[in-house]
């Protein structure tokens, strides 16, 4: 084998791998910039989607802090119980946090009808909109209410749950703030 044949074969065998590496290096930065916009990645889909939505909710929910001291103490003890539950089961902690929001919402909604809380209000799909109409919550809080409900449903129906404890704790904090705000109305 002469030198020209050797070079020809070497170039042939290295052409595609070299082209693939160069292409990967060229597209690395644009692909990394697109990652935050992913909503449905098949590998650990729930964790990625949940993290993004909880971060958005935290930004919106900055004004949900309750003002009464007793409500803050009740909220703190409930939140502490839920945060403790996170270390055992993130799914259970999120389900319980949503029940706090749902309980507060049904209690307030049924109080407008002078009736005790019951399944009618709890299963009412537009409970958040009703609270908005009654001026218990504003539009941002309605959006938070609906997103918390959607995230809870995703967690409830997911077969495999790959959710970090930090994401579950963020969900609990948001749910606790919203529940306290609704109860304060």
N, C-alpha and C positions, 0 to 999 in steps of 0.2 A: 504494500500500500504506500503510495507516494504521499507527499505532504499536501498536495491539493485535494486529493480524495479524502484524506483525513480531515482537513478543514471543512470541506463540504459536508461531510457526515456530522461533524460536531455542530455546525451551524444549524443543520436540519433538526437534530435532536434537541437543541436548546431554544429554538425559535418560539414555539408555543408557550413553554413555561416562562420564558423571559417576557413575552408579550402579556401574559396573565399577571405577572408580578408588577410590571410597569402600569398596567391598567388599574390594578388594585391600589397602587400607591397614588395614582392620579385621582381616583375617585374617593379616596379615604376621607378627605375633609368634607366634601359635599354629603357623603353618606352619614358621617357623624353629626352634621348640622341638621339632618332630617330625622334623626332618632327621637328627639323630643316630640315630634308630631305624630309618632306612631300611636295608633289607638288599639289596633287588634293584631298583636303579634302572637302567633300560634304557640310559641314556647313561653310559658309562664304569662299567658295573656292577662289573666286577672290582676296579677301583681303590677304590671306596667300600667294598665288602664286605671286601676284603683289609685295608684300613687299619684298620677297626674291629676285626677279628678279631686282627690282629697286636698292636694296642694292648691288647686283653684278655689275650692270651698273655703279654705283657711283665709285666703286673701279677701274673699267677699264677706266673711263672717266677722270681721274685726269689730263691728259695732254691735254685737249681740250680747255684750256683758250685762248681766242683771245688776240692779242697783240696791236691792234690799239685802241687809246682812243675813237675815234668817234664811233667805233663799240661797244665798251664797254658801252658807254652811251645809244646807241640805244637798245642794249641788255637789259640793266638795266631797261629802261622804259617799254619795252615790257614784261619783266619778272615781273616787279612790277604790271602791268595791269593784267597779268595772275594769279599772286599770290593773288591779290585782288579778282579775280573771283572764286578762290577756296572756299572762305567762302560762296558763293552762290550755286555753283554746281561744285563738283569735276569732274564730267563727262565733263561738258562744258570746264573747264579749261584744261583738258587733250586733248580734241579734238582741242582746239585752239593752244595749245603748239605744237601738231603734225603738224598743218597747217603751223606754222612758219618754222619747219624743212623742210616740203614738199615744201613750197614756195622757200626757199633758194636753195634746191636741184634742183628744176625745173628751176629756174633762171640761175644757173650755168651750168646745163646740156644743156639748150637751147642756152646759149652763145657760146658753142663750135660749134654750127651749125649756128651761126649768125642769129638766129630766136628768136622772142619774146616767153616768156614762154606760153605754151599751154597745152591742155588736154592730148596730146600724151605723153609728159614727165611725167605729173602728174600721169597718170594711168599706166605708165610703171612699171611692177612688179620687174624689175631688175635695178631700178634706183640707188640703193646703189652700186651694182656691177659696173655700168657704171661710177659712181663717183670714185670708186677705180681704175678702168682702166685709168681714166683721172688724177689720182694722186691728187685728191681733198681731199680724205680721205685715211686713212690707214686701215689695217685689223681690228684693235681694234675698230676704229670708224665705220667701216662697220657693225661689230657685234652689236655695240650700236644702229646704225641706224635701223637694222633689228629687234632688240628686242623692240625698241621704237615703231616701226610700229606694231609689234605683240601685244604689250600691249595696244596700241591705239585701235586695232581691237577688243580685248577682252572687253575693256570698251565700245566701240560703240555697241557691240552686246549683252551685258549682260542685262538680264531682270531686275534683282535686283542688285544694286551696293552697296556693303558694303566696301567702300574705305575710309581710313582715310585721313584727310587733309594733314598730314605729308607725306604720300605716294604720294599724288598728287603734293605736293610742290617739292618733290624730282624729280619726273618725269619732272616737269616744268623746274627745274634747269638744268637737263641733256639735255633736248630738246633745251633749250636756248643756252647752251654752244656749242652743236653740230651745231645748225643753225648759230651761230656766226662764228664758224670755217669754215663752208662751204662758207659763204658769204665772208670771208677773203681770200679765195683761188683765 
